[in-house]
């Protein structure tokens, strides 16, 4: 022991030191700034440049927003109020135009006494979407339906909706809220019926028309069951042909006969009365709902081993992608009538919805085809090993994974299509961005107003598109299965 040097004996502390505060540069706000804004020379330059841009925008436009006028009857009155309040030469935004003409930006030229109908229609839209978009989250579904119920009923009361329709809307909304707590899948029945109900609520007329449209699938199913005993191929053909024959030859007369017996009509509204966000949302929701399934079919057809099917799909997709949307809208507006029988009337909004759907479906097909190509070959081989036929393999194994991969591209296509609804101004419809702003400026009271309508419409478009983007992120997180 006496020969052991003191430095060879390890030192063991038997008491704890009191905790010390971290260095100032490694804690709090200073640490966050160093890590996020000044982590290197390039980030420092970008941060300084961003601050300069923000300072430039605020210094040049703050007074314009700060001097805003919300209560005035004309642009001249706005300018007079700004001059009296802030002095000669001052500038300011005249948001009074939005306060005075908000109804035109929202409803277009829809009859004022019927504003409650599109309000109820879009309130019920959330009931139709809830079991589809929020099937896995009861909490989110409860919040969405609760807010939709309160806002829809409050707006309908404000817009002087008839008591009967107010009771109907309350029964559907509150009933959906209660059903969603225990049997959310039951709401899918309403989701299937909603498109026909929405058409009737918005355009009005007889309810027997949409009812007779529902008869078509019922007859097709009956034909499939009867002919299926003879041949599966003939049963499929019959299931497609019978509804088409019914809709083309018999549905119209049957609806008129039923209306003459029992009248179920509400005041009709012509398509030229639609405008503003009512028109954009109608076209956008219809296009989104129809372009996704059509895009899936086109993507599968393009990857098909059948030469004719693949060739037709490639020709359709490449043609649509190679032609501007404006050209297709002009075809729908002007040239389509030349290919229809004399005396045939084809609603302009319906024609635009069809062209927008086909245009979006072509891009959707390529997005989904990318998701299909990204799947490993082993997934297809696993489906074959399980003995699944083509459609079962696609439905149970391939498409769920491909659609999950394609979510960002699908939602981006939806957002682009919704923004493209403003192009309908070139075929004589009143979009909220240009045509409706021009209609407002046609009044002598608001002649010369420019930036305020564009900022307002752009802000509403941003809110809707941002909502779709956030839902896309939520869906990606919910469907994430990697590394679990």
Order of alpha helices (4+ residues) and beta strands (2+ residues): alpha-alpha-alpha-alpha-alpha-alpha-alpha-alpha-beta-alpha-alpha-alpha-beta-alpha-alpha-alpha-alpha-alpha-alpha-alpha-alpha-alpha-alpha
